[in-house]
Amino acid sequence: MAGSKRTDKRGRILRTGECQRKDGRYQFQYKNSAGKRQCVYDTTLSGLREKEKQILKDLQDGIRSEDSRKITVSDLVEMYFEHHRGIKEATSSSYRKIFHTHIKHTPLGKKPICSIKISDMMKFYNSLLDKGLSTGYIHIMNAFLSPAFDMAVDDDLLRKNPCSGIMSKLEKTEKTPKNAMTLAEQKCFLNYLENSKRFHTYLPLFTILLGTGMRIGECLGLTWNDIDLNNKLIHITHTLRYDNYGDGNKFHMSEPKTESGKRTIPMIEDVKNAFMTIRDTNMHLGGSGDFTVDGYEDFIFLTIKRRRLYMPNTIAQMLTRIVKTYNEQELQSAAAENREPLLLPHLTPHIMRHTFCTRFCENETNIRVIQEVMGHKDIKVTMNVYSHVTLDKARECMQSMEKVLQQTLQQN
């Protein structure tokens, strides 16, 4: 009958493109972005319409979902390697080795890219952590997976990148506390800054952070009135933050959260020299500017080019760039020299602080002194670091004693 509408076996009216097959399954037929007829199926009408809704939205937005169902994660990474030939040979070799070892023939590698969610990548990365791989190693893996998915987004194969921002989420789920840099890592980090044309200007700042244990806001908020170079003292009385209060982004100064945060930190010689280097640089570039934040002025730390205050989060971003660049160069050097690379872990200003605390605990037994310098309100926080360090020291002592005993017994 003219005007009658198609229904399923239960009498429900079907939409354009929908039908129910003889085997009971529901079918939706449509034309893809290339004009070719495509069909999707489901055992329920509601399930079919969920698929139908996504298909129509993708078609409207220009997302090539039908193509993304044919491309696996491994296919995508191979395409990325093929099209991005600007990657240096040693770095590319390391990327490919990681890809073949951990992705290509795994369940993740065989999945179509359209099915990959952030939760899938979180599960995958956490499984690697459980196997003993470091976060630094996973950062390298993400360094080619994330741009590969970015390429898929740019090509209208996906709506969003499932690797975007995942490393910060991954670090929040880690069960173990973030580790301080080892002495070897700390030495490599500082040596790299000293010899890097691109990052050399950040050497004084990170020397000060690693030599004082200051929080990043405490450090960036320092003015020359807070520094006593003659007596080698740093007076912590305030902290800098960058907030949005509804009337635009602004810097603000506040007191430390607790009274223990107000403290005086003695300078080691490297820290004093770093401050003197900054002072000379500021004088060469025209002084400390005319910035005033809540009555404070004559700030120590200013950007080189624009002579403005640093936002605390930009230091974390700079650390990420430094580590990424160092690791890429170290992979190339290690490959050329046929040795294992010494990679830096993911670093943050807080890890700088934790690294200082660890070095301090390795050389000081008075817990109250450590607590005072660190500005810890609760001595338990200090004790957690100290206990970890003393356990490591105990292991070293036991290993040394074992060697002595073995040598003595062998002589007898």
WOQUIVEN-V211206 format. One line per field, one symbol per residue. phi: phi as a letter, one per 30 degrees, with the letter a starting at -180 (. if undefined). psi: psi as a letter, one per 30 degrees, with the letter a starting at -180 (. if undefined). A space follows every 10 residues. Layout:
phi->???
psi->???
//
This chain:
phi->.eidcdbcdc iddcdejcac dddjdcbbca cddcicdbbb badbdddddd dddddddddd cidddddddc cdededdddd eddcdddded deddeddddd dcbecceddd ddddcdcedd dddddddddd djdddddded dddcddddde dddddidbdb ddcdiddddd ddcddcdddd ddeddddddd ddddccddce ddeeeddddd cbiddddddd ddcdddccdd chbcccbabc bbbccjcjdb dbcbdedbdd ddabcdcddd dedddddddd ddddcjjcic dbbhjcbhdd cbdddchbdd dedddddddd dddddddddd ddddddchbd dcddddcbed dedddeeddd ddbbcddddd ddddiddcdd dddddddddd dddddddddd dddddddddd dd
psi->kkfkkklafg gkkklkfklk legflkkkkl kaffgkklkl llfleeeefe eeeeeeeeee fgkieeefff kleeeeeeee eefigfklee eeeeeeeeee efeegleeff kkfffkleee eeeeeeeeef fgkleeeeee efffeefeee eeeeggflel jffkgfeeee effkfklkll kleeeeeeee eeeegkeege ffeeefeeef gfgkleeeef fklfffkjee ghkkjjflkk ljljgfhlkl klklllelef fjlkkkklee eeeeeeeeee eeeeggagah kkjhfkahke jkkeefhlkk keffeeeeee eeeeeeeeee eeeeeeghlk kjkklkklee eeeeeeeeee ffgkfjeeee eeefgkekfe eeeeeeeeee eeeeeeeeee eeeeeeeeee e.
//
